[in-house]
Amino acid sequence: MSVTGKIVNGSIVLPPGTKLPEGAEVRVETIATEDPFLAAVERLAKPRPHLPKDYALNHGHYLRGEPKK
């Protein structure tokens, strides 16, 4: 059985009508509010001011010393 509730004033509030057997062991897990994949993409997509402005075009030059395009 899986039930989703919310924390209200430090207590777990389950949906109305939810019945759990007395003495039942339960597991509480927080639900990620942010998609980890999107968070990683966001971190990678940020501007990189320490890199040259033409890095994407001339990465071969900066990595291996090839002539600039």
C-alpha positions in Angstrom: 0.0 0.0 0.0 1.3 3.4 -0.9 -0.2 6.7 0.4 1.0 10.3 -0.2 0.6 12.8 2.5 1.9 16.2 3.5 3.8 17.6 6.5 1.6 20.2 8.4 3.1 21.8 11.5 5.6 18.9 11.8 3.1 16.1 11.6 2.3 13.8 8.7 -1.3 14.4 7.4 -2.7 11.6 5.2 -5.6 11.9 2.9 -9.1 11.7 4.5 -10.3 8.1 4.9 -6.9 6.6 5.0 -7.0 3.6 7.3 -3.8 2.0 8.6 -3.8 -1.1 10.9 -2.8 -0.3 14.5 0.8 -1.1 15.1 1.7 -1.3 11.4 5.3 -0.3 10.5 5.5 2.4 8.0 8.3 4.0 5.9 8.4 7.7 5.3 10.4 9.0 2.3 10.5 12.5 1.0 9.6 13.0 -2.6 12.1 15.0 -4.7 10.6 18.3 -5.7 13.1 18.7 -8.5 14.0 16.3 -11.3 17.7 15.4 -10.8 18.2 15.2 -14.6 16.9 18.7 -15.1 19.0 20.0 -12.2 22.2 18.5 -13.8 21.3 19.9 -17.2 20.8 23.3 -15.6 24.2 23.2 -13.9 25.9 22.3 -17.2 24.0 24.9 -19.2 25.1 27.8 -17.0 27.5 30.3 -18.7 31.2 29.6 -18.3 32.8 33.1 -18.1 36.3 31.5 -17.5 36.2 29.9 -21.0 37.0 31.8 -24.2 33.9 33.0 -26.1 34.9 30.9 -29.1 35.5 27.7 -27.2 32.7 25.8 -28.8 33.9 26.6 -32.3 37.7 26.2 -31.5 37.7 23.5 -28.8 40.3 21.6 -30.8 42.6 24.6 -30.7 42.3 25.0 -26.9 42.5 21.2 -26.2 45.1 20.0 -28.7 46.6 23.1 -30.3 44.9 22.7 -33.7 44.6 25.8 -35.9 41.7 28.1 -35.1 38.7 28.0 -37.4 
